[in-house]
Amino acid sequence: MKRFLAALIVATIPLTPLASQPAPPLTTDASAFVHQVKVQSGTEETRYRQAVSPVSFTIPMTIGRISIESAYMYLEAKDSTETRDVSGPLDTQITSDWHLGRAILTGYVNLPTGSDSLDAADAALARDVARNDLNFPIKSFGQGFDYGGAITIAHQVGHWAISAGGGYIIRGPYTPFVGAADYDPGNELTFTAGASYASGNWTFGMDTSGHLIYVDRLAGAPVFRNGKQIVAKGSLKYESRRIRLTASAAEILRLKNREMVDGALLYEDRDSNGNDFRAHGNLSLMPFPGITLFAEGNFKDITENAYDVGNPLYQGSGRLWTYGGGLSIRLGTTEALTLRFIRGDGWLNDRQEDVETLNARVSVRLFF
Amino acid sequence: MKNQFYIALTALSVSCAATTPQAPTAISSMGTVPELNRTEMPSQDGGELRSAALDYYAKGDYVRALRFGYWAAQTIPTDVRLRMLLGIVYDGGFDRPDLAIPEYQRALSLKPDKRFDDRLRRRIHYLNRRLIQNTSRTLLTTNSSNPLSENWLALYPLEIHGPKSPDPGLEIGLIDWILPEVQKRSPNLHVDAFTAWIVSQVYREVSMVPSAPDFARWSGAGLVLTGSLSDLGNDRLRLTLELLGPSGEAVHVTPPVVVNTTEPAEAHAIILEQAVNTLQLLDSRHEPEAPIRNPVALPLYAQGLAQYLTGQVEDAYANSEDATALNPGSSLLESRRNWAESDMLGGIEGGDLLDDYHRLLSLPDPNRIVRDRLTSGHSLGTPSPNGYSGSEIEDPYKPPRPDRATP
C-alpha cells in the first residue's frame, strides 16, 4: 500500500514540463441545477426533487490541473400524504490531472464533508434517490475519506489509436446512517482498454473496462461484496470548427454479488443486479465565436434482475429517455454562462410505473 | 436494431467519403511561383490557415493552397502536412527544386511516416542534382562564376594523352576513388565529391573550349585536383596528378607514375601517395584500405560514375550494382551506386510521393487522436466521477450495504 501511495504522489508531480503547451486559465464554476422525477403508479404520484449548488475551483498547472469541487444539496419527496426533505453539504473532491503527451495521470481524494449518520427517514429518502432505475445526478450525500489514482496510456498506429489503463481507489470508513457505524466499503480496481479509428474529422471508438469491487466490512467484519462489472462501450465523434457531434452506447454487465450466509461470503443464488444499456448523443454548433448551441439525448435501459416476479428480491426492468438542449455564451474574456434544460419520459418496474423527469441547470464560469 | 445499425454505418461511410480530400494524380506546369506579400499576415489563426490551405489543395486550387500553406507554416512550423504541401506544389507545380528541397528536408526532419523516408530522401537527392546542374548552367550562360566558392577542393577529370584510350571513365574514377581517404585526412576542409563532379560535368558540357585551368578560374574553389592519363597497354596506365590554384596556375605536379589496373589495391596506394604529396595531407595512422580490390570492379565502377554524370542513370546503376556485387563491402561503391539509384527512382517518384501525401492527409492529427483516445479510455478508469455537472454518471452507483436487509 505504501508503494502505491508513493507511486501516486510521484505520479501527481509534473515530470516533464511541456513548454510549448499554453497554460489553461484558472477557472471558478458556480452552478445550480434542479432535477425532478415524477413516478406515477396508478393514481398515486410521488415527486422527487433534487436541488444542488456545486462550486468548483480549477487551478491550471504546467501540464495539468487541480480541481476542487463541493456542493450543497436539498432533497425532497412529495406524495399525496406527506412531504419529506433532507438537506446538507456534499463531499469535497480534489482531482488532479496530468497530461504527459501519450499518458494521463489522475490523482483523486474525497474529503468526507458531506452529511452522514442519516436518520431512518432521511436515509430512506436518500435510498430512493440512489435507485439505479432513476437518473438523479447525485446519488448520496457522501462517503468516507477516499483516495486513489488512475493512469491511461495511448499509442497511435496510422489511423488507429489504442489505449490501456487502470485505476485504484481506497475507500475509507464512514457512517452512512445511524446504526451503521464504521462501515468500510470495499476498495475498487478498474482496468480499461480501448481503440479508436479516425478518418478526417470522424473518430470511432471502442472501450472496455473491468471493475472489481472488494469486500465491504462493518466494524471489521465482512458483510457484502458487490458484483464485478464489465463495460463495453462504442462511440462516434465528429469535430470541425463549427460542429461537434458525439454519440456513444454502453452496455454494463453487472455480475452476482456476494453476501454473508452462515458466516461466509457466498454468491447470491441469482444475480440481483440488472444490466444497464446507456446511449448518449450530443450535437454542438458554434455559429459565432463565443456562442455554442447544443442539443443532447440520453437513453437508459435497465433489464430485470434474475429473480422471479413476486420474489421480494425481484427488480423489474425500466427505461428512460431524456432530451433537451441549451446554450453557452462567453461573455467577454472572463465569464461564460451556460443554460441547459432537459426533460425525459419512461417507465419503471416492467411498465407498472410511469416516470417523467426535468432537469434545469445554470452555470457561470469565471476565467482568471 | 439491425436496420438502425446499418443506417448509422452507411451514414458514417458517406460522411467519411465526403470529408476525404480529392486526390490529384499530378500537379504540373503551373508557370511561375505567384507573388506573395510576405509582410501581410492574414488575421486567421494557424489552425484556420492550415484548414484553408488543405481545403484549397483538395479543390485543386494549388496557388491559394500555396499561399495559405505558406502563412500557416509560419505559425505552425512543425506540421508535416503543410511542409509536404509546400514541397509538392513547389516541386511538381512550379518546378522549383530550390524552394521544394528545404520544405522536403523540413518534412523529413519531422519524421512523417516510415514510408516517406526513403522516397523523400531519393526525391531530395534527385532535385539536388538538378538544382546544382541548373545553377551551374545559369552561371555559365550568364558569364557568372564561383559555383564552388565554398569548396576547398574541386575536381576535374584527368586529361587523356596518347594513341590508346583507357577504359571509359577511368579519368574520373582514378581521382574519385581516393576522395574518401582525402576527406579523412583533411577533416576541417570541405570536400563535396557529389557537387564537385556535377559542376565540372556541366562545365565540360556547356563550355566552348573546356580546360582544367579555365575551370579552376571559373569554379571559385580553393584548389582543383586534376592531371593526365595515358594507356600504356597491357593494363598499365601512366598518370600524373596536378593541383591548380584559383587562377588556373599549376601549384603542384607529381612525377609520372605507372599503375597496373589488374592490381587495383596497389594502384590505389600509388595514386593516394601522389595525392598525399600533392595536397600535403596528413599522414594516416592506419594503412589505408583500397576501396576496390577486384580488378573487374574497377572499370565497371569508373564507367558507371561517368555514365551517372552524363545522365545515363540506368546504365550507371547497372554498372555500379555489378561493381558492388563483385567487390562487396566497399562504402565507396555503395555510395556511388546509391547516387545512381536515388536519381533513377527519385526522378520518377513524383506521382508516388503524391499518393503517399494523400495517405498522410487522410491520417488523423496525431495530437488529436491520442488526446481523444486518452480521454475516452480514462473516463472509464478514473475513480468515482461525481454528478456535479448535473448529469447522471455512467457508472452504476453502489449504495452502502452494511447488512443484508439494506435494499
Interface residues (C-beta under 8 A of the other chain):
Chain A: S31 F33 H35 V52 P54 S56 E69 A71 Q93 H99 G101 R102 A103 I104 T106 Y108 N110 R127 A130 N132 N135 F136 P137 I138 K139 S140 Q143 D146 G148 G149 A150 I151 T152 I153 A154 H155 Q156 G158 H159 A161 I162 S163 A164 G165 G166 G167 Y168 I169 P176 F177 A180 Y183 P185 E188 T190 F191 T192 A193 G194 A195 S196 A198 S199 G200 N201 W202 T203 F204 G205 D207 S209 H211 I213 D216 L218 V223 F224 N226 Q229 V231 K233 S235 L236 K237 Y238 E239 R241 A250 I252 R254 E259 M260 N273 D276 R278 N298 K300 R340 N359 R361
Chain B: A8 L12 S15 C16 T19 T20 G47 E48 S51 S362 L363 P364 P366 R368 I369 V370 D372 R373 L374 T375 S376 G377 H378 L380 G381 T382 P383 S384 N386 G387 Y388 S389 G390 S391 E392 I393 E394 D395 P396 Y397 K398 P399 P400 R401 P402 D403 R404 P407
